[in-house]
Amino acid sequence: MASSTTVPLGFHYETKYVVLSYLGLLSQEKLQEQPASSPQGVQQDTVSQSLDQEVLLKVKIEIEEELKSLDKEISEAFASTGFDRHTSPVFSPANPDSSVEDCLAHLGEKAAQELRAPLLGALQTLLSRPVTYQAYRECTLETTVHASGWNKILVPLILLRQMLLELTKRGQEPLGALLQFGVTFLEDHAAEYIIQQGGWGTVFNLESEEECPAGAVEDSNDIYILPSDSSTHASPPSRLHCQPLPGHSRLVQSPAPCFWASPGPGSHSPLPPQPLPKHIVLVC
């Protein structure tokens, strides 16, 4: 599937990197030990944790391969595109100890808590039917109605990460399809907002009273949204200060509706239908 919105090529590369890196956070999750009341329970719990570790390792390897492929694509196209990873705050943050995915994970944890009910409802719907882009798009748009500002950007990422975990547990290999889902949705429905805010690098500046952690995810203060012209006037923490890429100032064309639009017709090749799980635990 291809995006119906024309965006700067640098934004496309950054969006693909953001989706992959955010999904890659799954491999960093620490499995919680669950108490078992019997030897049989201990055995089942051990098998479950072993399976989850295998799932996370598989996801990690697949994402690393996709990131290598993206890196190769950017390098080979440099002569014609002029896009340089070293000038991008997404690929090369001003502070090497920070990363865009760490900041998004920090913000995503709060968004998942605030939007827990609609997110769980969307996941249950998606996992109970064939997983198509149309279904993902509709559920994501319905969920973003409950969000505002950058939380609207986090909703599709949170849903993608949970879908990746659940589908991989079922023995499927959904990464390629979900990657396209995420990139297409963000370019069609979020690119204008993200670019107006200053690009993906703006996430480094979203915390008003504390800096984004370099790896750790914990509670913090509420998110504030920068006005569209704040990229040149705001004074973010010096160690996380990044400038947006040149060329991010406008969209060439944006025919797709934004988050508030009703889902339109069209569908894509579905993944097989999924049995509805007894319970879903949001991975934040």
LODRENLO-924177 format. One record per residue (C-alpha): residue number from 1; residue in three letters; x, y, z. Coordinates in Angstrom, 3 decimals. Layout:
BEGIN
   n res        u        v        w
 NUM ALA        X        Y        Z
...
END
This chain:
BEGIN
   n res        u        v        w
   1 MET    0.000    0.000    0.000
   2 ALA    1.197    3.530   -0.617
   3 SER    0.468    6.776    1.133
   4 SER   -1.983    9.056   -0.657
   5 THR   -0.176   12.102    0.728
   6 THR    3.041   13.479   -0.750
   7 VAL    5.496   14.305    2.020
   8 PRO    9.138   15.442    2.032
   9 LEU   11.388   12.429    1.515
  10 GLY   13.261   13.165    4.726
  11 PHE    9.996   13.026    6.643
  12 HIS    9.196    9.660    5.031
  13 TYR   12.542    8.206    6.112
  14 GLU   12.144    9.584    9.620
  15 THR    8.595    8.268    9.929
  16 LYS    9.689    4.787    8.893
  17 TYR   12.534    4.929   11.405
  18 VAL   10.196    6.134   14.158
  19 VAL    7.727    3.291   13.550
  20 LEU   10.469    0.647   13.471
  21 SER   12.243    2.011   16.539
  22 TYR    9.028    2.290   18.529
  23 LEU    8.084   -1.285   17.640
  24 GLY   11.617   -2.307   18.583
  25 LEU   11.009   -1.215   22.157
  26 LEU    9.144   -4.511   22.582
  27 SER   12.450   -6.369   22.663
  28 GLN   13.500   -4.269   25.674
  29 GLU   10.463   -5.177   27.746
  30 LYS   11.135   -7.074   30.967
  31 LEU    8.769   -9.972   31.420
  32 GLN    6.921   -9.815   34.700
  33 GLU    7.116  -12.932   36.835
  34 GLN    3.705  -14.253   37.789
  35 PRO    3.247  -16.254   41.026
  36 ALA    2.434  -19.936   40.599
  37 SER    0.656  -21.948   43.283
  38 SER    1.634  -25.446   42.123
  39 PRO    4.475  -27.317   40.374
  40 GLN    2.243  -27.483   37.303
  41 GLY    1.727  -23.746   37.522
  42 VAL    5.482  -23.206   37.790
  43 GLN    6.039  -25.328   34.701
  44 GLN    3.355  -23.507   32.713
  45 ASP    4.719  -20.125   33.788
  46 THR    8.248  -21.121   32.749
  47 VAL    7.041  -22.296   29.345
  48 SER    5.058  -19.069   28.888
  49 GLN    8.047  -16.871   29.733
  50 SER   10.294  -18.925   27.447
  51 LEU    7.806  -18.472   24.608
  52 ASP    7.593  -14.737   25.223
  53 GLN   11.392  -14.455   25.229
  54 GLU   11.511  -16.258   21.887
  55 VAL    8.857  -13.901   20.529
  56 LEU   10.760  -10.812   21.677
  57 LEU   14.027  -12.125   20.235
  58 LYS   12.338  -12.822   16.912
  59 VAL   10.862   -9.316   16.841
  60 LYS   14.250   -7.799   17.671
  61 ILE   15.999   -9.643   14.827
  62 GLU   13.304   -8.725   12.293
  63 ILE   13.382   -5.054   13.250
  64 GLU   17.180   -4.932   13.101
  65 GLU   16.991   -6.288    9.556
  66 GLU   14.395   -3.669    8.589
  67 LEU   16.560   -0.902   10.053
  68 LYS   19.566   -2.148    8.065
  69 SER   17.427   -2.154    4.940
  70 LEU   16.299    1.420    5.624
  71 ASP   19.892    2.510    6.203
  72 LYS   20.925    0.965    2.891
  73 GLU   17.996    2.602    1.093
  74 ILE   18.948    6.038    2.429
  75 SER   22.636    5.597    1.560
  76 GLU   21.961    4.435   -1.989
  77 ALA   19.554    7.311   -2.621
  78 PHE   21.794   10.032   -1.144
  79 ALA   23.133   11.201   -4.505
  80 SER   19.619   11.954   -5.740
  81 THR   17.899   12.943   -2.484
  82 GLY   20.625   14.722   -0.533
  83 PHE   19.095   13.409    2.685
  84 ASP   21.809   13.111    5.338
  85 ARG   21.107   11.095    8.486
  86 HIS   23.701   13.136   10.359
  87 THR   21.614   16.323   10.046
  88 SER   18.416   14.634   11.226
  89 PRO   17.483   14.932   14.931
  90 VAL   15.704   11.588   14.573
  91 PHE   18.668    9.596   13.261
  92 SER   21.323   11.685   15.034
  93 PRO   19.981   13.319   18.234
  94 ALA   21.951   16.246   19.646
  95 ASN   22.449   14.173   22.785
  96 PRO   23.635   10.651   21.881
  97 ASP   22.271    9.363   25.197
  98 SER   18.739   10.221   24.117
  99 SER   16.612    8.907   21.262
 100 VAL   13.282    9.699   19.667
 101 GLU   11.923    6.261   20.592
 102 ASP   12.822    6.764   24.269
 103 CYS   10.938   10.057   24.320
 104 LEU    7.971    8.525   22.488
 105 ALA    7.954    5.599   24.918
 106 HIS    7.933    8.042   27.830
 107 LEU    5.021    9.964   26.338
 108 GLY    3.345    6.763   25.162
 109 GLU    3.172    5.336   28.661
 110 LYS    1.143    8.306   29.830
 111 ALA   -1.041    8.213   26.731
 112 ALA   -1.720    4.494   27.265
 113 GLN   -2.817    5.182   30.827
 114 GLU   -5.054    8.087   29.854
 115 LEU   -6.622    6.225   26.907
 116 ARG   -6.605    2.724   28.370
 117 ALA  -10.286    1.911   27.766
 118 PRO  -10.511    3.027   24.104
 119 LEU   -7.137    1.451   23.307
 120 LEU   -8.166   -1.911   24.758
 121 GLY  -11.448   -1.730   22.869
 122 ALA   -9.635   -1.036   19.612
 123 LEU   -7.207   -3.916   20.178
 124 GLN   -9.999   -6.361   20.911
 125 THR  -11.750   -5.304   17.723
 126 LEU   -8.604   -5.596   15.607
 127 LEU   -7.667   -9.016   16.983
 128 SER  -11.150  -10.439   16.452
 129 ARG  -11.252   -9.849   12.684
 130 PRO   -8.956  -10.063    9.653
 131 VAL   -6.218   -7.490   10.156
 132 THR   -6.382   -5.118    7.197
 133 TYR   -5.188   -1.562    6.807
 134 GLN   -8.795   -0.424    6.540
 135 ALA   -9.638   -2.041    9.885
 136 TYR   -6.520   -0.570   11.495
 137 ARG   -7.278    2.867   10.062
 138 GLU  -10.886    2.855   11.249
 139 CYS  -10.050    1.647   14.764
 140 THR   -7.196    4.130   15.067
 141 LEU   -9.315    7.069   13.925
 142 GLU  -12.081    6.079   16.338
 143 THR   -9.560    5.913   19.186
 144 THR   -7.916    9.251   18.398
 145 VAL  -11.278   10.950   18.935
 146 HIS  -10.540   10.532   22.650
 147 ALA   -7.063   12.088   22.348
 148 SER   -5.598   15.498   21.600
 149 GLY   -2.291   16.947   20.438
 150 TRP    0.616   14.534   20.270
 151 ASN   -1.432   11.818   21.954
 152 LYS   -3.167   11.468   18.581
 153 ILE    0.236   10.617   17.096
 154 LEU    0.956    8.086   19.828
 155 VAL   -2.313    6.152   19.426
 156 PRO   -1.375    4.486   16.101
 157 LEU    2.068    3.603   17.463
 158 ILE    0.682    2.070   20.666
 159 LEU   -1.825   -0.005   18.706
 160 LEU    0.854   -1.198   16.275
 161 ARG    3.183   -2.333   19.032
 162 GLN    0.494   -4.328   20.811
 163 MET   -0.680   -5.861   17.530
 164 LEU    2.892   -6.890   16.709
 165 LEU    3.237   -8.670   20.050
 166 GLU   -0.109  -10.467   19.892
 167 LEU    0.204  -11.558   16.254
 168 THR    3.801  -12.726   16.654
 169 LYS    2.749  -14.842   19.634
 170 ARG    0.372  -16.613   17.266
 171 GLY    3.233  -17.635   15.018
 172 GLN    2.667  -14.998   12.356
 173 GLU    5.199  -12.607   10.845
 174 PRO    3.241   -9.346   10.747
 175 LEU    6.098   -6.827   10.958
 176 GLY    6.202   -5.965    7.251
 177 ALA    2.445   -5.363    7.042
 178 LEU    2.256   -3.433   10.325
 179 LEU    5.216   -1.266    9.325
 180 GLN    3.346   -0.257    6.179
 181 PHE    0.162    0.304    8.190
 182 GLY    1.974    2.704   10.506
 183 VAL    3.899    4.646    7.873
 184 THR    0.855    5.005    5.622
 185 PHE   -1.435    6.120    8.442
 186 LEU    1.027    8.658    9.858
 187 GLU    1.795   10.135    6.435
 188 ASP   -1.875   10.332    5.452
 189 HIS   -3.358   11.510    8.738
 190 ALA   -0.609   13.000   10.899
 191 ALA    2.116   14.404    8.636
 192 GLU    0.654   17.896    8.402
 193 TYR    0.374   18.230   12.175
 194 ILE    3.846   16.802   12.850
 195 ILE    5.508   19.027   10.246
 196 GLN    3.652   22.119   11.495
 197 GLN    4.979   21.391   14.987
 198 GLY    8.545   21.239   13.674
 199 GLY    8.972   17.610   12.655
 200 TRP    9.601   14.429   14.621
 201 GLY   12.468   16.134   16.463
 202 THR    9.865   18.136   18.378
 203 VAL    9.235   15.162   20.679
 204 PHE   12.504   16.005   22.443
 205 ASN   10.949   19.299   23.542
 206 LEU    7.490   18.154   24.638
 207 GLU    8.259   17.800   28.326
 208 SER    7.825   21.187   30.004
 209 GLU    9.413   20.535   33.386
 210 GLU   11.627   17.498   32.932
 211 GLU   13.756   15.951   30.242
 212 CYS   12.898   12.744   28.421
 213 PRO   14.771    9.831   30.022
 214 ALA   17.480    8.018   28.127
 215 GLY   15.961    4.551   28.256
 216 ALA   13.941    4.646   31.476
 217 VAL   10.174    5.066   31.274
 218 GLU    8.445    6.555   34.294
 219 ASP    5.600    8.858   35.278
 220 SER    6.037   12.579   34.757
 221 ASN    4.127   15.785   34.259
 222 ASP    1.490   16.353   31.629
 223 ILE    2.328   16.962   27.993
 224 TYR    2.069   20.458   26.579
 225 ILE    1.739   21.146   22.884
 226 LEU    4.057   23.629   21.232
 227 PRO    2.426   26.256   19.005
 228 SER    3.311   25.985   15.330
 229 ASP    5.820   28.835   15.485
 230 SER    7.494   27.770   18.707
 231 SER   10.296   25.834   17.023
 232 THR   12.255   29.057   16.667
 233 HIS   11.347   30.626   20.018
 234 ALA   11.055   27.826   22.542
 235 SER   13.903   27.136   24.936
 236 PRO   13.995   23.382   25.428
 237 PRO   16.572   21.701   27.678
 238 SER   19.951   22.405   26.131
 239 ARG   21.142   18.802   26.066
 240 LEU   18.113   17.684   24.094
 241 HIS   17.796   20.641   21.768
 242 CYS   17.398   19.612   18.130
 243 GLN   16.453   21.557   15.047
 244 PRO   13.898   20.176   12.559
 245 LEU   15.135   19.096    9.153
 246 PRO   15.119   21.563    6.284
 247 GLY   12.223   20.774    4.005
 248 HIS    9.867   19.960    6.860
 249 SER    8.151   23.314    6.689
 250 ARG    5.322   22.265    4.421
 251 LEU    3.550   19.431    2.711
 252 VAL    3.626   19.247   -1.076
 253 GLN    0.172   17.744   -1.164
 254 SER   -2.175   16.484    1.536
 255 PRO   -5.408   15.136    0.050
 256 ALA   -6.015   12.675    2.876
 257 PRO   -8.241   13.798    5.755
 258 CYS   -6.767   14.324    9.194
 259 PHE   -7.755   12.525   12.383
 260 TRP  -11.213   13.995   12.507
 261 ALA  -12.282   12.675    9.104
 262 SER  -14.559    9.699    8.673
 263 PRO  -12.907    6.514    7.337
 264 GLY  -13.226    6.187    3.582
 265 PRO  -13.682    3.153    1.349
 266 GLY  -10.903    0.820    0.325
 267 SER   -9.135   -2.170    1.769
 268 HIS   -5.889   -4.047    1.578
 269 SER   -4.848   -7.677    1.607
 270 PRO   -5.768   -8.968    5.059
 271 LEU   -3.785  -10.976    7.524
 272 PRO   -5.675  -14.092    8.704
 273 PRO   -8.471  -13.471   11.251
 274 GLN   -7.412  -13.740   14.872
 275 PRO   -9.180  -15.430   17.805
 276 LEU  -10.194  -12.907   20.432
 277 PRO   -7.826  -13.267   23.416
 278 LYS   -9.268  -13.791   26.865
 279 HIS   -7.463  -10.709   28.064
 280 ILE   -5.053   -8.148   26.689
 281 VAL   -2.388   -6.381   28.718
 282 LEU   -1.239   -3.089   27.267
 283 VAL    2.525   -2.944   26.860
 284 CYS    3.532    0.604   27.725
END
